[in-house]
Amino acid sequence: MSPELRQLVAYRVERAREALSEARINLEHGSTNLATNRLYYAVFYAVGALLLANNLSSSKHSGVRALFIQHFVKTGRIGNELADLYNLLFKERTDADYADLKRVPAEFVFENLPNVERFIEAIVNELETMGYTL
């Protein structure tokens, strides 16, 4: 793997961790819709790093999810519970960002912060088995 690829994969993992931190900050300020957005993007960036490391990509969110499920969940490299979390966050983020009168309950964000943290760490573990140091 090239140094450029290593750098880009590491950058995406860093973005995932930053988005998780931003979700915590937004929750503290009562911005639950924005916190949900950041939870989703933390997962999205982590999956993007994993796809990139495996020479996979898509320009659409649905394509990223489909590639993740096809190449990592269905093959058993990543557990089904992480795919379920990814799908849940996608739905909640979409509703929070685009639906009128939608307010994500603080409990949803609070409950999913540790889940997203575990998601990112599962992706990092998978990347480390491939030789990445993150």
N, C-alpha and C positions, 0 to 999 in steps of 0.2 A: 504494500500500500504506500502511496506517495505521501510525502510530508504535507502536501496541500490537502489531501483527503483527510489525514489525521487531524489537521488543524480545523477543518470544516466540521468534522464529526464532534470534536471537542467543543467547538463554538456552539453547536446545536444543543449539546448537553448543558452547557453553561446557560444558554437561553432558557432551557427547561427549568433549571434551578432558579433562575431569576424570576421567571413567571410564577413559580410556586411561592417565592418570597413576596412578590407583588400581591398575590392572592391573600396572604396573611395580612398585609398592610391594609388592603381594601376591606377585608372583613373587620379589622379593628376600627375602621372609620365608618362602618355601617353600609358600605357599598357592596352589597351582596351580589348584584348582577355583574358588576365589574370583577369581583372576586371569582365568580363562576367562569367568566371569560378567561381569566388568567389560569384557573385550574385546567380548563380545556387546553389552552395553549401550552401549558407545561407538558401535558401528555403529547400533544401534537409535535412539539419540538423534539421530545425524546424519541418518538417514533420516527421522525424525520432523520435523526442521527442514525438510528438502526437501519433504516432503509438505505440511506446513503452509503453506509459501511458495507452494504450488500449489493451495491450497484443497482438499486431500485429507486424509482421516483415517480411522482405523479404531480400534476399541476392543480389537482382538485382535492379538497378535503376528503370527499367520498372515495377517491382513488387511493389516497394514503391509507385510509382505514381498510379498504379492500386488500391492498397489498400486505398490510400488517397481518390481517387475519389469514390470508392465503399462505404466506411464507413463514409465519412465526407461530400463530395460534394453532392452525390446523396441523402443523408439523410437530406440535408439542414443545417447541422451544420456549414458548411463552404460554402461561396458563390462561384458561378461559375467563377467569375472574378479571384479568386485566383487560381483555377485549370487552367484557361487559361494562367495566368502568369507563373505558374509552367511549363506547356507544352512549352510555348514560350522560357523560359530560358533553358529548356532541349535541345531544338533544337539549339538555338544559341550557347550554351556551347559546344555541340557536334561538331558543325561546326567550332567553334573557336579553339577547341583543336585538331581536326583531319583533317580538310579540308586544302588542300594546297591553299596558296595565299588568305586566308580569313583574313580580318581585320574588326573587329566590329567597327562601327562608334561610336565616343565618345558620340554622341547624344543618342544612344541606351542605353548606360550605365547611362548617366546622367538622362535620363527620367525614368529609371527603379529603380534607387536607392530608391526614396521614395515609390515606389510600393512594393519593397522587404521589406522595413521597415514596411509598413502596413501589409504585409503578416506575418511577424514574430510576430507582435503585435496581429494579429487575432489568431494566434496559441497560443500565451501566454494567451490571454483572454479565449480561449477554455480550456486550461490546468488549469487556475485558477478556472473556473467553476467546474472543477473536484477535486478541493481541493489542487492543487499545488500552492506553493508560489514561484514566480520567480521574 
